[in-house]
C-alpha cells in the first residue's frame, strides 16, 4: 500500500511539474510571438527607454487619407493617442505639427481628443500650423512654435475653379438632372447662381463662427478678440506670440525643458519616442 501511495505521489508531482514547464514555455513563446509579430508594437509606444510619445500632424488633415499624398487621419491619430494613454512608460505627448489645414470635422475630433487627454500635451508648430492645423494645436496644454513658422489662417474656404468657360471652348455642355433644386450646386462644371452662392456663404459663416469660438475657448481669449484676427491670413511665429495665438517660441529641445518641469524630472530624463 505504501509503495502504491508513493507511485501516486510521484505521478502527481511529475504532472504538476509538466504543467509548470508547459505554462512557462507558453509564456516565453507568447512573448516571443508578440515581439516578432508586431503585437507589442501595436499596444505600446515606448521601448522602455523613452517616455514622451510623438503624435505627428503632417500634411492635410482628414477623416480618411488618399494613400498617396502626405495625410493625417483623425482615426489613426485617435488610435495613437489611446495607445499612448494606456502605455505605463509614457508620461506625456508631443504633437508635432506641419500642416496647412484640412477638414473642419477631422480637426475638431483631434482637438477634442487632445483636450480630454489625461497626460501633459504640448503642441510644437514647426514649418506651419494654419487653418485646421492651427485648430489642432489649440487642443494642447501649451503651444510652442518657431519664430519663422506660419501660423493662424483662422478661416474657412469653399473656393473652386469654374470650368464652364473651358468646357464651352472644348464643346462640352453641362446637363443638369437632379431631383432637387440645389442638389448639384457647387459643381465646377456649371455656373454658380446667386441663390446657390447664398447657400454656400451661409454655411461658410457658420463654419467660420464655430472655428473662432473653438480657438477663443481653447486659448482662453474672447470671441471678439479672435474674430479680429480671423481674417484668413497667417503670420510668423514671432507675431503669433504677440497676438496670443501661441505661448512661447522654441523647438523640440524647448519642449523638453517644459516636460521636465511639468513632470518633476531632469531634462536628460525626458526622452522622446522617435
N, C-alpha and C positions, 0 to 999 in steps of 0.2 A: 504493500500500500504506500509505503514511504517513497519508494523509487517512482511509483506512478505519479505521486504528487510533484516530485522533483521534475519529472518529464513535462508535466503540465506547466509548472512554473517556468521551465526553460523555454517552452514553446511560446508562452505569453511574453516573456522578455524579448525573445527574438522577434516576435510580431510587432511589439512596441518599438523596438529599435529600427525595424524595417520601415515602419510608418514615419518615424522621426527623420530617417535618412531620405525617404521619399519627399517629405514636406520641405526639408532644407534644399534638396535638389530642385524641387519645383520652384521654390522661391528664387534660387540662383538663376534658373533658366528663364523665369518670368522677367527678372531684372535685365538679363542679357537680351531677351527678345524685345523688351520695351526700348532698350537703348538703341539696338540696331534697327528696329522697325520704325523708329522716329516717334513712338508714342510719347515718350517723356518730353520730346521737343514740342509736342503739341499741348502738353499740360503744364509746362514750366517755361519760364523765360530765362531765369538765372541758371548759370552753370555752377553756382555755389560760390563764385568769386566776385560777381557783380551784384549790385543792389538797386540800381536805378534803370527802369525799363525805358527804352526809346520807342515812342509812338510816332512814326513818320506821317506827315500830311503833305503829300507831294503831288504836284500836277492838279488836274481837275478833280473836284470833289463831287461824288455822285453816289447813287444807291448801287448801281451795277456798272462795272468798268467795261470797256470795249475790247480788252485783251491786247491792245496794240499800243496806244499812247500811254503816257505816264498818268496814272489814275489812282485816286484814293477812294475806296468804297466804304460806306458807313458801316455795313455789316462786318466787314473784315476788321475795321478799327474797333468796333464794339467787342468783337471776339478777342482781340489782343488785350483790350482793357480788362476783360473778365479774367483772362489767364493771369495777367499781372497782379490783379487784386487777390487772387487765390494763392499766388506763389509766396510762401513764407519768407523767401530770401529777398523779395522786392519791397523796398521801403519808400519808393516814390516813382513818379513818371515824368519824363521829359518829352513834351510834344514838340517835335522839330518840324517847323513849317516852311515850306517852299511852294506856295500855291497862289495863283491869281484868282481863284474862286471856283464856283461851280453851283450845284443845286442848293436852293434855299432849304429844302426839306432835309437833305443829307447833312448839311452843315448844322442845322438845328439839332438833329439826332446826336451828332458827335459832341456838340457843345453841351447839351444837357447831360450826356453821359460823363463828361469831364467834371461838370458841376456836382454830380452825385458821387463822384469817386471818393473813396474813403482815405486814400493816401495823398500826400502832398503832390500837386501837379504844377509844373512850370511850362509855359509856352515860350519857345525860342523862335522868333522870326528871323530867318537868315536872309535869303535873297528877296523874298516877297511874302507878304501876308495881307492880301487885299480881298475885298468883297467877302465871299463865303470863307475864304482862308482866314481873313481877319476875324470873322464871327467865331470860328472855331477857337482862335487864340483867346478870346474873351472868356472861355469856359474854364481857364486855368486860374490858380490862386494868384499868379503873378505873370506878367509878360515882359520878357527881355527881347531886345532887337538890336541889330547892327545899326549904327548911326546912318548908314547909307542904304539901308534896306527900303523897300517900297511898301508902304503901309496905308491901310484905310480903304478908299474907294467904297464908302458906305452907300450903296445904291443897288438898283436892280435894272436890268436891261432885257428887252424883248426885240431888239433891233434885228433886222434881217435884210438880205439882199433881194430886191424886187427884180424878178426875172421876166416880167411881162414884155418889156421893150425888146429884149433879146429874143424871146420866143416869137414875137411878131416878125422880126427880121429873119428868123430861121423858118418861118412858115408854120409855126405851131399855134394852135388856138385852144385855150383852156375851156373845157366843157364842164360846167358845174351841175352835179346830180346829187342832191342832198335831201334828206327828209326834214331838215330844219334850217331856218334862215341863216344861222351863224355856224353851221356845222363845219364849214371849210374856211372859216375866217382865219387870217394869218398865213394862208397858203402863199408861198412866194411866187407862184405861177399865175396869180390873179391880182388885179388891183385891189388895194385896201380901201373900203368905203369909209365914209365919215362915221357911220354908226358902228362899224367894226373897230375903228380906231378908238372910239369912245369906250368900248368894252375893254380893250387892251389897256388903255390908260387908267380905267377904273381898277383893274387888277394890279397894275404897277403901283398905284397909290397904296393899296392895301399891303402889298409885299414890302414896300419901302417903309411904311409906318411900323410894321412888325420888326423889321431889321433895326430901325432906330431905337425902338422900345427895348429890344433884346440887348443891344450894345449899352444903352443907358443903364439898364438893370445890372448887367454883368460888370460894368465898370464903375458902378456907384455914382453915376452922373445924372443930371436932369435930362429929360427928354428934349427940352428946348435947347440945351447946350449941344447935345449930339446932333440935333436937327440942323443946327447952323454949320456943322462940319460935314453933314451928309449930302454933299452936292455931287457925289460920284467921283470926285478927284482923290488922288492918293498923295502921300507926302513922304519924305525921307524919315528915317527913324528918329533923327535928332529933333525934327519938327513935331513928330508924333508924340514924343516925350513932353514937349512944351504944351501940346494940346490934350494931354492926359489919356491918349489912346493906348499908351504903354506905360510900364512902371519904371523901367531902367534900360540903359544901353549896356550892351555886352555881348559876349559869345558863350560858347558851351562851358568854358572854364569859369566864367562869371556865375553861371547857374550852379556849378559845383560848390562854390562858396556858399550860395544860398541854401542848397540842400544840406550842407554840413551844419550850418547854424540852425536850420529848422529841425534836423534830426538829432542835434546834440553830439555830433561826431566830428572828427577832423576832416579837412578836405581830402586828405590822402585815403581816407576810408570810403569816400564816395566814388563808386566805380560804375560807370555806365555800361549797360549790356549792349555791346555793339561789336 
